[in-house]
């Protein structure tokens, strides 16, 4: 059998020409016998990752480090409890058996609460990892970690600026909506103006995020931008409410809201960008579970070492189980209860005033009057109670219309 390749003649079924020059003399052609088929490298497809094997490796990594992770979490839970006891001035020994027994459950609650708070902060950045179109490109592709070319660094800085600008637009809209809405009465044209402003803010948010991005945008990505803007406004409004409640105790001027909002938006911007870079790093990491576990540990320890945050989070974890998830509690005393006159409701004998259950240990409730600045603590044995209830919702008093008395005769 004779075949011709590029002007050269090759004979034989199992011979391959080593050197074939178009202008070469056919007598000088060299042939190599390759009858040994084992010398031909096989064509292999890229292996499909085994998800179960990867999950098994991640769980094995956690199992091998179970002791240091567990000890670290328990010690951190003890720090949270200590911060809470110091902040609320509770005469509760952290070395008691009841408290030590509650540390594992408290640690689990703390990890859960902090994870939920972190997810709430970082939820708006999901739009950065959503595909722009069928090409598979994402906004997060413009982020760079480590060494990068000048062009990549320019795109990285522009992405940081676009995210800051989009966050500022939403923050300015939320602040304006809150300030104006508190000064005007609810009417249909005010609601219409708020709806139009919301749509314009959404359009500006989308324009800022996609500015300079080449190629068409899919409807899925546009819907993701809309959802990201809604969630981002929820984050801003919730944090603003908390910040105003804290700062309102020290200042009364309305203009302090401007630097407060700017500082709040700066903190949100830093946290969300760090989260986006962490997610991008996690995508290329060989063991993302290890990276997440270390990040959670660092975050839990950091929040626990700061006294105000440690006291708030530790108190929440401790109060939820003690009060049955009640912020305000009414205790129903038994007939033989004595020494509880200071917290008894004079208008309802046998029931307490609105209380805040701050702790429970060894069958004793540690309570304090609801919404009081005093640090006084009252001890209420559980054996003296016949029931616990939530505080009734205060209903506005409606003045009864005065009816004229009938005229006799």
C-alpha positions, 0 to 999 in steps of 0.5 A: 500500500502506497500513500502520499503525504505532502509530496512524499511517498510512504510505503508500508502499513506500519512505517512512518516517515521520520524525515520528509522534505519535499525537495529531498532525494527519495533515496535519502528518505528514512523510515522507522518501524513503529510496530510496537503499539505500546510506544504510542501514548494513549489519548486520555480525557481529563478525570472527572472530580469525585465529589464524594472523595473530596468531601471525605477528604475535607471531613478527614481534615476536620477529624484530624484537627477536632481537638484543637478546633473544639478546645479553641471554640470552647475557650472562646465561648468561655470568653464570651460568657465572661464578657457578658457577666462583666457587662451585665454585672451578673453574680454568676460563677463561670466555674460552676458545673451548670455553666461549664456544662452549657459551654458546648451548647453556647459555643454551637449557638455562637458559631451559628449566630456569627455565621448567619450574621456573616452570611447576611453581610456578604449576601449582596456580593453573590452578583459578583460571582453570577455569570454575565452571559453564556460566555461564563465571565463574571464580575469577580474575574476582574479581581486579582490576587497576588502578582498581576499585570498593570492592565489587570491591576487597573481593572481590579481598582476599577471594580473596587471603585464601582462597588464603592459607588454602587454602595454609596448610591444605595446608602444615599437613597436609604438615608434620604428615604428614612429622613424624608419619610419620618417628616412627611405623612404617608400619602399616595404621591409620597409612595409613588415618589418612593417607588420611582426613586427606588427604580431609578436607584436600581438602574443606577446600581446596575449601570455602575456595576456593569460600566466598562464591562464588554459584551451583552448581559443576560436576563438572569444577571440583570435579575441578580443585580435587582435582587442584590440591590434589594438585599444590599438596601436591607443590609444598610437599613438594618445596620443604620437602625442599630447605629442610630440607636447606639449613637442617639444616646450621645448626640441629638443633632440630625447632621451627625447622621451624615458622617455616621452613614459615611462611616457605616458604608465604608465598613460595609464596603471593606467587609464585603470586599474582603468577603468577595476576595475570600470567596475568590480565593476559596474557589481555587483552594485545594481544601476550601473547608479548611479555609472556611474553618480557619476563617470562622475560628478567626472571626469568632475569636476576634468578636469575642475579644472585643468586649461590647460585641462579646457581651452582646453575642454571648448574652444573646446565646445565654438569654435565648435558652434561659428565657425561652426566646422571650425578650420581655418576660412575665413570671407567674408566682406560686401562692407560697412565694416570698421576698419578691415584692420588688418585682411583683406587679401591684395591679396584678397580684401573683404576676411580676412586672415586665422582666428581662431574664438575663441568665438561669443556672441551678434552677434559679432565674437571674432577672432584671426589670425591663428597660431599666438602667439599673444593674440590680439583679433579683434571684427567682427560684424556679420552684416558686413559679407556676408559669412564664409568659411573654409581656403583653403588647401595649395597646394604645388607649382610645379615649371613649367618646363622652356621651351627654347624660340624658336630661331628666324629665 
